[in-house]
Amino acid sequence: MEMEMARHYCAINATVPVLQRYYGGEDTRPDFRLGRETIQHLMAILKTDRQHGWGPTLETLVFLFWLATGSAYRVVSRVFCMPLPTVHRVVHRMVDEVVGGFVHFPRTQEELQVVGDGFGRLAHHRAFDKAAGAVDGCHIRIKCPGGPDGHDYNNRKLFPSVVLQAVCDHQGRFMDIFVGYPGSVHDARILKNSPIYTRGTYPPPGYFLLADGGYPCLQEPLALITPYKRPVRGMAEQRFNYHHSRGHSVIERAFGMMKTRFRCIFLEALEVHPVFVPKVVTACVILHNICVGVGDELEEAVEEEEDQPPLERDGGESRSGAAWRAVMTNEVSALHEAPLDHDYFSQVNNNYKCGS
């Protein structure tokens, strides 16, 4: 019966504009924010060969249109000439299927070495070739929940949000995510309540994650290397921070690319139930990874979020984490590893002139 409904739908709605453009071979990015190859790759991963519903292609397009436009279900219903309850079911079913996709850490030593070498190239120094990822958080705008705890979702910029904590590799592919904490919660607290911290299984011994100044510099239970806090004390710390910033910036670019692709999800208030928000964000992460894998790129957005306020030194950093960073700082400062594309002395002289 449902298959008959799908055939009947396609027969009477052959002139639906969005489907005309898709089946007519036009560029799919304006409607779905994904290239045609990416859409086909997604359907192959999902193994959408089920013999029920409205058909795998149509359901995938409905879901992607909803995600790309951030439209209300009733708007999508009108665009596809599909019953509103059906659109709701399709979106939720497709989200559940997509979030079962692959987000994982490197599984072998060879894969880990590729990631480390990649960060060494990003940072322009071999001292960072033991970086196994970059971690940071970003805010997802939501419609403010009601109830006595609704104000907890207001972040430092005074709009309601939930926080997405993510770890990415050197290519900007997300390897781990943790989403759902209210926007008022500090990044460091979210980290300490996330599985990557409590389980302590990644990164493996000898490797570390790059983080910004909103996190503590740690060795255990999670190896986390942060920049020196301002004002830096001397040329060595300045050099280290320069290379650290080059390596860590990949997570900011990854957030920027994902926000650009799904701007209606990330740059406008997400009008779904707060319980559904983590699934929607996870689906966006999976699709972002697929796009990175097939080379489906959009113009990168500028990451506009401000850094979290830095943690206080007392108790914020473990000695072992600071000691590891000091070793890296000494390696960065070695004369035979002087960077080729940055004139530190010129920058110091300019700072001196400004201060005089």
PyMOL commands that set and color helices and strands:
alter all, ss='L'
color gray80, all
select helices_A, chain A and resi 2-12+17-23+29-32+36-46+56-69+73-80+84-98+109-123+126-128+150-153+187-192+195-199+235-261+263-266+277-294+319-333+335-337+344-355
alter helices_A, ss='H'
color red, helices_A
select strands_A, chain A and resi 131-141+161-168+174-182+208-210+224-225
alter strands_A, ss='S'
color yellow, strands_A
deselect
rebuild
show_as cartoon
